[in-house]
Amino acid sequence: MNPTLEQTGAMNEHGMDHGAMLAQSVGDFVQHGADLPRVRALAQTHAEFDAAQWRQLAELGWLGVLVPESCGGLGLGLAEAAIVAEGLGRALTPEPYTAIAVLAARTLEGAAETPLRGELLAGLAAGTRVPVVAWQEQPDDFGGRQIATAALPFEGGFRVSGEKRFVIGAAAADGFVVSALAGRELQLLWIPRDAAGCSTAAQPLADGRSYGSVSLCDVVVPREQVLASGDAARAALDRAIDHAAAVGSAELVGIMKRAHEMSLDYMKTRVQFGKPIGSFQVLQHRAVDLHIQQELADAVLRETVAELDTAPDARVRARAASRAKSRCAEAALVITRAAIQFHGAIGFTEDCDVGLYAKRAMTVSAWLGNGRAHRVRYAALGTDSSGGQA
C-alpha cells in the first residue's frame, strides 16, 4: 500500500480508512488476478484489454470512481483514482484505466447534460460501454490544439473528416469522443466505432500494448451526438487531460516503486565475490539516490491530486499537472533503467520481469506529454504577458 496517497484520500469526507481500504483492495486484486504472466500473454497479441478483467474492475467500482453518483458512479476524487492507478501500475495491468476511467470520464463529465452523456457515463461505470477520447493529431501536441479534423455543418448535424492518432484504448472502444473544428469553434462529438466512414488501425507500443489511429471520412454526426461546443468543449477537454496526466503520474509511481523493490530484493540475494551485492557501498548509495527520486515524485503527486480537484483556475491546474507528470516521468525512467542495471546481464533478457517495468515506464511517460514537454509548459504558464511570474 502507499501511505502517502492514502493520507491524501483521507483529506476528504471519506476518512483515512477509506483510502487504506481502497489501497488494500487494489493490492489484493493485482496479487490474485492481474499477474505478470497475463501481461506477457496479452503482449504477444498486441492487445491491452481483457473483457473479463474489465468487468471485474467495474464490479469493484473502480471504473466509476470519478463518475458522478447521478450517473451510477462513486463520485469520488483524483486521490482515489490515483490510489487505483498506482496499484494497477505496480502490477503492469494492461487495461487502459486512466485513458477511460479518468480521461474519458472527465471529458464526458464536462459535457452538456444530455441523455447520451448520461448513458455513456453510466455504461462506463458499469463496464458495458468503452468510450475513448480521440483528440490528438500531432506527436508534440498533447493538449490537442493543433486540430485539422473538420466538422462541416449541415441541417441535421455535422459531417466529420480527419484523422486522430495516439489513441490509447482504441482497440476496445465502442465509440470515440472526437475533437473537431466547425469553423473556429471546437466541437466534442460522439462517433460510434461502427459509424459509416470511421475506421481504426493499431500501432504497437514498446510494452506490447498498442495505440490506435482513427480515420474519419465524411462521418455523419447528428446533433444529438454533439457533447459540447465552444468554450465548454475546450474547458472539458483541458481539465480531462490535466487530470489524466496526474493519474498517469500515479501509475508511474506504482511502476517505479515496484521496480525499485525488485532491485533491492535482487541485491539481497545476488552473490558476487562471496558477498551479496547489496553489501557493496557504491550500490547502496545508488539505491538511496533512487529512493530519494521516488519519494520526491510521490510527494509531488500527493500535492497535485490534493490540489487538482479543487483548483478553480485553469493555469494553476495545468501547472500542477505538468509538475507532477514531469517529475514522475523522469523518476520512473531513471529508476526502471537503473533496475535493469542492478540486475546485471539478466536484466536485459526478455525473461526478466524488470524489463517489463522499464518498457511500461517508457510508454506511460510519453503519453499525455513527456517530462521535457511538461517542463516547457510549466515554464510558459508561469510567465504572464509582461514577462513577470504569474
N, C-alpha and C positions, 0 to 999 in steps of 0.2 A: 504494500500500500504506500501511498505518497502522503505523508502527514501534512505537508505544506498546502497541497491542494485541498485536502480535507478541511483544513482550517479556513481556507478561502470559501469553501462551500458553507462552513459554519457561520459565516458572517451574515447569512440571510436567515429568514424566519424558520428554516428547517433545522437549524442547530447542527452542532458538530457530529452528533450521532448519525445524522442523515448522510453526511459526506463520508464518514467512516464505513457505514453500511454499504453505500454505493461502491466505494473502492473495493471492499471485500467481495461484493457481488461480482464485480468485473474480474477480480483476481481469480475467483473460483471458476468463472465461466471460461476464461482463457486457459486455465490449468487443465480443465477436463474436456474442452471441446475445440478450442482454437489452437491446435498444436502445430509445430513446425513441419512435420510430415505432410499435413494437409496443405500447408503453404507451398511446399515443394511440389506436391501433386498438381495444384492449380497452376503453378508456374509453368509446368510442362505443357499446359494447354493454352497459355497466354490469357487465362481468364482471371477475373478478380471477384467473382461473385458465386457464392453457393446459396441457392434459393432456400434450402433448409436452414442454413446458418442465419440468413437474413430474417427468416421468420422468427427464429429464436431471439434475435436482437429486438424485434418488435414486441414479442411476448414479454420480454423483460422490461419493456417500456423505454428502452434507450433511444429508439428512433424518434420518440416523441418528447424527448427532454425539452426541446425548445419550441415545440408546437403548442399553441395556446390551448388551455383546457376546454375552451368552447369548441375546439375542433378535434377533441379526443386525445390531446397530448397532456403532458405533465405541467407545462407552463413554467419550467424552471429556468435557470440562467446559464451563462457560459461557464461558471465554476463547475457545475455538474457535468456539462458537456465535456469539459476539459478532463475531468476525472475518468469518464468513459473512454475518451480518445487516448489518454495516456496508458490506460490498462490494455486497450486493444493494440496500441503501438508496441508495448512490451512483448506481445506475442506475434507481432507482424501480421495481425489479422488482415487479410487482403480486401475484405469487403469495404467499399468506399464510404465509411461512416461520415467523415467530415464533409465530403462532397454533397451528400444527400441530406443527412440529418442536421447539418449546420448551414451550408451554403444554400441549398435549395429551400430548406425550411425558413431561413431568414428572408430570402428573396420573396417567397410566397407570403410570408407574414406581412411584408411591407406593401403587398399588392392591394388593390381595391377589394372591398368585402363583397365578393360575388359568389354565387353558388359554385362556380368552378374552383375558385380559390379554396373554399371550404372543403370541397370534395378531394382536392389534391392534398391538402394538409392532413385531412383525416385518413386518407389512404396511405400517406407517407408514414404516419404514426403507427398505423396498423400493419404496415409491411405489404399491403396489397397494391400500392402504387409506387413507382420508382421515378419521380420527376428529377431531371438533371438540368442544371443550368449550363447553357451554351452561350458564352459571352465573349470569349477571347478569339482574336483573329491573327494577331501578331505575337511572336515569341517574347518581345520586350514590353508588352502592354498587358500586364496582369490586371490592370484596372478596367480594361475593356472600353477604352476611349477612342481607339483607332478603329472605327466601325465602317466597313464598306457594305455590309448587308443592308439591303434596301427594302422598305415596306411601302409599296405603291398603293395608295388608297383607291378603293372602288366603292360602289354603293353599299355593298354588304360587309366590307371589312378591308383587308389588305391582301396584296399578292407579294410574297416574300421571296427574294433571291439573294444568295450569298453563301459563304462557307465559314463555319466555325471550327476551330482547331483546339487541340489540347483539352478535350472534354473528358474529364475523369468520371467514370461511371456510365459512359455511353453504351458499353456492351450490354448492360442490363436494363437500360432505361426504357420505359414505355412511352416516354414523351420528353420534350425539351422546352425549357423556359428560354426563349431566344431573344437576344437584344438586337434591335434593328432600328434604322432611322427612317422616319417618314418626314421627308424634307430635312429639317434640322432638329426635329423632336424625337427623342428616344422613346421607343416602344418596347415593352416586355410582353412577348406573345407566347401562348401555349401552342406547341405544334406536336401532335401525336407522332410517334415513331413511324406508324404506317400511313401517314398522310401522303397523298399523291405528290411526287416531286421531292420527297425527303429521303435521303439515303445516307448511310453511315459506313465508315471504313475504320478498321482498327490498326493502330500503330503500337508495336511492342515497346515497353519501358525496360529499363535496366534491371528492375527487380522481378521481372517475369509477368507483371501485370500489363495493362495496355491503356492507352487513351484513344479517344475516338475523334474522327473528323466528321462533321455533319454538313452535308451539301444540301442546299435548298434551291430548287429551280421552279420558280413561279408557283410556290405553295400558297394555296388559298387559306387564309386565316379569317374566319368570321369574327365579327365584332365581339361576340360572346367569349372569344378566346383571347381577347386583349386583357392582360393582367394589370398593367399600369402604363401610364403615359407621362411624358414630360419630366418635370422636376421630381414627381413622386417616383417614377421609374428609376431615375438616377440615384435618388436617395436610398431606395430599397436595395439596389444593386451594390452601391458603395458600402453600405452598412453590412450587407451579407458577406462581401469579400473580406472586409476587415475582421469580422467575427470568425470567418472560416480560417483566416491567416492565424488568428490567435489559437483556435482549437487545433489547427495543424501543428502549431508550435508545441502544444501539449503532446501530440503524437510523437514529435521528435524527442521530447523529454523522455517519454517511455522507451523509445528506441535506444537513446544514449545510455540511460540508466541500466537497461538490461545488458547492453554490450559491455559496459564497464564492469558489471557484476561478473560476466563470463570471463573477462580478462583477469580479474582478481582471483576467481576460482582456479583458473588455469595456472596462475603464478604460484599458487599454493601447492599444486600437485606436480608441475613440471620440474624435474630434477636435472641440473646441469652442474658438472664439476662436484658432484656429491652433495649438492645443496638445492633446495627449492629455489627457483629463480626469483621468487618473491622476497628472498633474503638479500638480494643484491640492491645496494643502496641507490644506484642510478635508476633502477626500475621503480623503486619505492617513490623516489622524487617525481618521476614521470607520472606515476599513478595519482599522486597527490595533486599535481598540477591539473590533471584531467578532472579530478573530483571537484576542484575549485571551479573549473569551467562549467561543470554540471550543476553545481549549486547556484552559481550566478544565473544560469539560464532558468533554473527552477524559480529563483526569486523574482526575476523579471516577469516570468509567466504568471506567477501568483499576483503580482501587482496589476498586470494587464487585465486578467479576467475579472478582477475586482472592480476595475475602472470602466471596462467597456459597456457593461450592461446599463450603466447609469450616465455615461458620458453624453451630454446634450450637444456638444459641439463636434461637428464632423472632423475638423482639423485635429482636435485633441484625440478623438477616437483613432484617426488614421495614424497619428504619431505613435500612439501606444501600441497599435497593432504592428507597425513597422519595427518598433524597438524590440518587441517580443520575437517576431519572425527572424530578424537579423541575428539576434543573439542566439536563439535556439538552433537556427540553421547552421551557423558556423560551429557551434559547440558540438552538434550532432556529427558533423562531418569530421571534425578533429578527433573526437572520441572513438567513432567507429573505425576510422582508418588506423588509429593507434591500437585498437583492439586486434586488428589483423596482425600488426607488427608484434604485439605481445605474444601472439600465438606462434610466431615464427613461420617456418615454411608451410606448416599445415594450415595456417590461416589463409593462405592463398588458394587452397584447394576448394573444389565445389562441394566436397563432403563436409567441410567445416561450417557450422551454423553461423559463426560470427560474420562471415562474408555476406550472408543474407541481410544482416543488420546494416552493413555498410551500403549495400545496394538500395535498401529501402530509404536510408537516410538521404541518399543522393536524389531520389525521385521526390520525396516529400519536401526536401529543402528547396528544390527548384520550383515546385508547384506554388502558384499564387505569389511568385516573386522570390528570387534567391536573396541571400544575405546582402550582397552588394546593391541590388536594386532597391531593397528596403532602406539601406543606409542613405542612398541618394534621395529617396522620397522623404525620409525623416529630416534630412538637412534642408530640403526645399520647403517643407511645411513649417520649418522653424524660422523662416525668414519672411518678413512681411514686405510689402511693395516698396517701402522706404529704405530697405536694407537692414533694418533692425531685427532683433529677435522677437518672435511672436510670443 
